[in-house]
Amino acid sequence: MDCFVASLLAMTPAAMSEPEVIAERRGRAGFITLNRPTALNALNLGMVRAIAAALDAFEKDDQVARVVVAGAGGRAFCAGGDIRLLYEQGKAGDHASQLAFWREEYILNRRIKRYPKPYIALIDGVVMGGGVGLSAPGSHVVAGERYLFAMPEVGIGFFPDVGATYLLPRLPRRIGRYFALTGERAGAGDALAFGLADAFVKSPRMTGLAEALQGADSIEDILASFKAQPPASPLAAETALIERCFSGETIADCLAALDSAAREGAALAKTALAAMLAKSPTSQAIALRQMQIGATLSFEEAMGVEFRIVSRICRGVDFYEGVRAVIVDKDNRPRWRPDRAEDVKAEDIDAYFAPLGDDDLAFAPASP
């Protein structure tokens, strides 16, 4: 075992003896472990930089044939970014620090997408927001029994980022719109049914899989020897309903379709309608626009769009009100502005997507 990246960049002053990212070479694999379990491995800027440094080192190391990423603690792969910190920075007017995180995070997402070696995410717990950005762009996603996916950003006045503009519109039967607009969750069976994961491995065998990936056998042969029949997908039985309700041109269209289906007795429609009515109308309108344009964008173009959006959201209102209501005060009574879908103006949504000029996101050339 060659532990060569345990960066102080990814360590808080209160925990200087415990790196938040552990990177090491084990046999033929470079392992990256997100090691912030008490925070469900939520990402901060130091962690983003440490992961990027590890990927650079593994790319240059001829002994490393593949990269394996996992989360410590048994509960989460990664539950997203450190939203409380981003909230505090924004409330203090420190948008430069916020945008430094998002810029480097999005560059890391693209680094993973274009990484020249196989990149395997082992997910046996919560994977939300930023965790999706650390896994979905890679070459292989392995789901365990405790896998739990969500993109819940519209519930805090944010938007589905970290490549969701590219990923979600490419999922079948409008299921990506369902995830983006409701924030609802998906288990391992759903992940396999809709293409969010490539293989299902039972939780007790995950450690053995990680060990096998250290060897020289092909990834496909290793996965074939570990994967099991995934559980049934509850959402697979609801695809016709989801497609019907989430094909509207506006949020009001989707709400009306859900309301109609709920009145007809569709339980999922009732749940999804309640979920949407609790979320930020502005965030939902942004997310729907992302879903409408994302299927035609390259990954790089999608990330550029997301950086434009986040550059405006961090100077807005709903993000701070949503975090206050859900994370800070925990009263779960956000006061959105505006608070009704019909009051969101198209021209206001257009402004989130407008170019930033010299501040637009730029990428270094990908490795050949």
ABEGO torsion letter per residue (X at the ends): XBBABBBAAABBAAAAABBABBBBBBEABBBBBBBBAAAGGBBBAAAAAAAAAAAAAAAABAABABBBBBBBGGABABAEBBAAAAAAAAAAGBAAAAAAAAAAAAAAAAAAAABABBBBBBBBEBBBEAAAAAAAABABBBBBAABBBBBAAAAAGBBBBGGAAAAAAABBGGAAAAAAAAGBBBBAAAAAAAGABABBBBAAAAAAAAAAAABABBAAAAAAAABBBBBBBAAAAAAAAAAAAAABABAAAAAAAAAAAAAAGBAAAAAAAAAAAABBAAAAAAAAAAAAAAAABBAAAAAAAAAAAAAAAAABAAAAAAAAAAAAAGAGBBBBOBABAAABBAAAAAAAABBAEAABBBBBBBBX
